[in-house]
Amino acid sequence: MPFTLATWNINSVRLREALVSRLMTDEAPDILCLQEIKTPIEKMPVEVFHALGYRHVVARGQKGYNGVAILSKLPIMDAGDRDFASLGHARHVAARLENGVTIHNFYVPAGGDIPDRDQNVKFGQKLDFLSEMRDHFHWQRPDRAILVGDLNIAPREDDVWNHKALLKIVSHTPVEVEALGAAQDAGAWVDITRQDIPQGQLYSWWSYRSPDWDSADKGRRLDHIWATPDIANAGHSSRILRAVRGWDQPSDHAPVFATFDL
């Protein structure tokens, strides 16, 4: 059963309902995972998405902040959530397909601006979140699973516009890259995007602070699609839909896609 999956930090699903609808209409992924929906579930425009064929929803919401949702044309069942680092934030939710594949949707904390946990509580929370992800995957090794989301880290040198310039910038510091790598290794997760596109600069986020984001192209690959080794070879056709970053009133993230033949 092949299906296409997309992950997108939407930065308010109510504010950008029209953009989500446009992506659903134009690209029609079978499963769309959203982060930063920034709304309680009861205020999410699910009727609009139902009308476009996305009749199955598993989500965790939060007023004004965070929030993750899995919208699917395919039947899915709620597979729970975990409050990583005990932050009380809606940053993880899981859903299971009828074929037994579990999809985890994550929104890892951004971590603030100062890469020092003693000076910046948010950076400490980010590292704690990643440490608990590592421990969780170590003790409950996933299988037949896909992990997607805004992980807020660009791990590789070619995942950022300038490796040396960003070594002290939150999202690309060595301590963050190491922590994300440890979480990835603990679950033996395979980076599907880089499995498909092993070389070259690749970005999914461009700052709102750059009015000429497209020409300046100072991007980072913060959004990821991973899979466990038992199904990683089924993943293909990875792409980042860069053009979406240029839509009217866009999110600062572009959606990332992959197809799985499962």
CORHU-V52084 format. One record per run of one state. SS is the DSSP state (hx for helix, st for strand, lp for the rest). FROM is the first residue (numbers start at 1). TO is the last residue. Records with the same first field share a line. If there is no record, write none. Layout:
SS->FROM-TO  FROM-TO
//
This chain:
lp->1-1  10-16  27-30  36-40  44-45  52-55  61-67  73-75  79-83  87-91  98-101  108-120  140-144  151-156  161-163  167-173  187-189  197-204  207-212  217-218  221-222  228-228  233-234  241-241  247-252  254-255  262-262
st->2-9  31-35  56-60  68-72  76-78  92-97  102-107  145-150  160-160  190-191  205-206  219-220  223-227  235-240  253-253  256-261
hx->17-26  41-43  46-51  84-86  121-139  157-159  164-166  174-186  192-196  213-216  229-232  242-246
//
